[in-house]
């Protein structure tokens, strides 16, 4: 789940705090691995949410989004032209759909936050490329994370790659700091200028989560107060990892234990 972090100081965490973040990140990633086999035509998004919720509880965690600002679900599930914060419901998946499942967990007080795209059946060439670009954009942003780099460097790497692919970057939502707090400073914008913004330091925990539209970048939030959609109804895709800044570079906390990276996933269906 994306949010604008409050204006406050950026926390620097101790080396031992990485242990808690690794465990929380691994649980979130394992849940997204597990749900892969359930993403198929005919399944409702509410059922996917229930399965993820049960998995997190069974493994000693709690869903971070449940009750957050009144939100009533364990996941956000965003279909097709929904950019983010899609609410699970009785919509059944259909062949050709693409969807993002965004799951944050709390384990022993630490937050693991990740999202992944999934395709249902045979998706269009355009949708497959959109998902691929969104994944690569996230990884391009992560690659620049190291002490001395800036938040602007992350956003620039994402924006440059996405726009070179003839897609657009959503500007209304962003990544954020996290740790023992779900949404914390700093905001991690998915666009920017090199050398601008806060300097990255060892011990910073943050999410990198670009939202990429096939059409224009403008979005609107529906009347439910959560669901954000593309204004031109073009499809949208997003990936998210939780990352820690180390003394020499970075560590990704939410890598897939099953080594699933981008769709199509080998265990799907």
Helices and strands as residue ranges (DSSP letters): H 17-35, G 36-38, H 45-58, E 62-63, G 68-70, E 75-79, E 82-84, E 98-107, E 110-119, H 125-143, H 151-164, E 168-169, E 175-177, E 184-188, E 205-208, E 211-213, E 219-221, E 228-230, E 236-238, E 241-245, E 250-252
